[in-house]
Amino acid sequence: MTDQSTPFPKFYITGTSPCPYIEGNTEQKIFTELSPQPLAYDKAAILEHPNQNRSREEELHLSLTLVGFRRSQEIAYRPACDHCQECKSVRIPSKLFKISNSQKRISKKNNDISFEIKPNTATQEQFELLEKYINSRHFEGGMMGISFSEYKDMVENSPISTIIIEYRDRDEKLIGVALTDKMKNALSMVYSFYDISAETKTRSLGIYMILNHINISTSTALDFVYLGYFVKGSSKMNYKMNFKPIEILTTDGWKLLK
């Protein structure tokens, strides 16, 4: 008898849009729902959905992450461009990671920062920091003009285990936030933002937050920290290659780069 309790997910393809990484290129994505709603007439499925599908969604998310998908709310997606395959998933093997001298300096510079792992609940304080970050760094990006309601959906609308990590300075001022998925063997950094005002710019908070995720990963016996995509030739992505060793997803599977 065939088990029909966990049906194969349906995949869809988006239309083309301008590539945010390589000027002049267009992009397409393939995506699926991590948490498909039960059919309205299926009473048993409706009763089961809030609780028993959680493990299915966690396993589906992990399986898709291993082949290059990322999560956005209840959607898992990956690039599916006809003429370009430059977007490659990267992850840091936490137990093999060797901190560089410059990363040691960044870690030391931020030893006054405290962090707290919290449930994925959006707050006005976080949102105000996000607005400042977007206005300063991503004035042409798709996040421009995001409302608090949209931010709340981004943070809280997750069918899997998701956390918020808040970073505060010695005066308890919120200076960094990371939205992170927790899988059974890894952390996946979904989105992070931080204070980039003149007084904190020298802290290199983006690098520090990744180092902090590596520390959390090793202290909780997790194997990887996923950083999203690396695009060769994109200056926005170069920093990811400074974490050594790093693994990159190729057509032949995950490859370790030392």
Secondary structure, DSSP 4 states (H G I P E B T S, - for coil): ----SSPPPP-EE---EE-SSSTT-EE-EEEEESSPPPPTT-HHHHHHHHHHTHHHHHHHHHHHHHTT-EEETTEEEEE--SS---EEEEEEEGGG-B--HHHHHHHHHTTT-EEEEEES---HHHHHHHHHHHHHH-TTSTTTT--HHHHHHHHH--SS-EEEEEEE-TT--EEEEEEEEE-SSEEEEEEEEE--STTTGGG-HHHHHHHHHHHHHHHTT--EEEEEEEETT-TTTGGGGGSBSEEEEETTEEEEE-
